[in-house]
Amino acid sequence: MEPGRAEGVTVSQSSGVDRLRAASMADVALLAGVSSQTVSRVSNGGIVAEKTRERVLAAMAELGYRPNSAARALKSGRFQSVGVLMFTLHNTGSIRILDTIAVEAAAGGYSIDLISLGDPTTGHITEALSRLEQEAVDGIILILEAHELLEHSIAFPARVPSVLVDSQSYDDRISVNADQKQGARLAVEHLLDLGHPTVWHVSGPTETSNAAAEREQSWRDTLRSRGLVAPPVLGGNWGAESGYKAGVELAANDEVSAVFCANDQIALGVLRAMHEHGRRVPDDVSVVGFDDTAESSQYWPPLTTVRQNFKVVGETAFALLREAMLGEAVEAGLRLVDNELVVRSSTAAYPGARAR
């Protein structure tokens, strides 16, 4: 007869388990013929003889026992949960970074507690951070989009390490992001190297987005480095409609031969405007986007664009957070991930150079 089991008696009776209540650790110990301490070691991944472990796991399965993760967390101080705070679920880059973080978290045995925050003001961020701390997370990743967010005005939880996915560098915070300035420089230099006398820019929302502001500033700086004065900026948000409106204005200007768009959606609108107004791409006008979204290779013509490595950004952010959660010293500062220029069919040599 198995230890702890009376002959001819059902499991529920021998274990003393009332099926109307959840099984306890003591119930599992009785059924498996081991001590409660052994059941605890199995639940927490401790060292137990393999045959004993199998017997305990079989008893857990038979009784439907689930270890009390909250109790384990209180004992260990670890909750195996990571909080992620985002401003929007509609941004391509943020979603792809979140996807990578979720994969990395799952691989490390962590769950994700996600808060999408529509209002980027510092008071709302502080409130959301406080909520995550109360929900017992081991660490927090903030995927920021706000322009010139003042880190010192946010109340970060003292006990919970955090990593920012943001282009800005903070003196006492860990942050990581794709190098927006490097990516914009690749785009503008590509167009100038094709012989275009200057490059026009259709911008994103620079007042609310660090990425848009840094791409615009890098466009200006790159032109200046070549001794050129930046033309007037057009656009103002991330959508294709904004790109189309700017594209209509650009298509009417015969001096426009090269356009750098702040993202691929804007470029889509610019391409449509050029087609509708008889400006051939790339024969008359070259267009470059930013992000390398999944659809950009299917635009007509296929779009030359800057590929951000969102996967590396997400992996780096989670790796840094995990080190901090494990108590390792992680140096504050910004880690930048380089971008790649993907050349497709929407760019070509300056028409004037071809005519000569």
Secondary structure as UniProt FT lines:
FT   TURN            3..4
FT   TURN            7..8
FT   HELIX           11..14
FT   TURN            15..16
FT   TURN            19..20
FT   HELIX           25..32
FT   HELIX           36..43
FT   TURN            44..45
FT   HELIX           50..63
FT   HELIX           69..76
FT   STRAND          81..86
FT   HELIX           92..107
FT   TURN            108..109
FT   STRAND          111..116
FT   HELIX           122..134
FT   TURN            135..136
FT   STRAND          139..143
FT   TURN            147..148
FT   HELIX           151..153
FT   STRAND          162..165
FT   TURN            171..172
FT   STRAND          174..178
FT   HELIX           180..193
FT   TURN            194..195
FT   STRAND          200..203
FT   TURN            206..208
FT   HELIX           210..225
FT   TURN            226..227
FT   STRAND          234..235
FT   HELIX           240..251
FT   TURN            254..255
FT   STRAND          258..261
FT   HELIX           264..276
FT   TURN            277..278
FT   TURN            281..284
FT   STRAND          286..291
FT   TURN            294..295
FT   HELIX           296..298
FT   STRAND          304..307
FT   HELIX           310..325
FT   TURN            326..327
FT   STRAND          333..337
FT   STRAND          340..342
FT   TURN            345..346
FT   HELIX           351..355
//
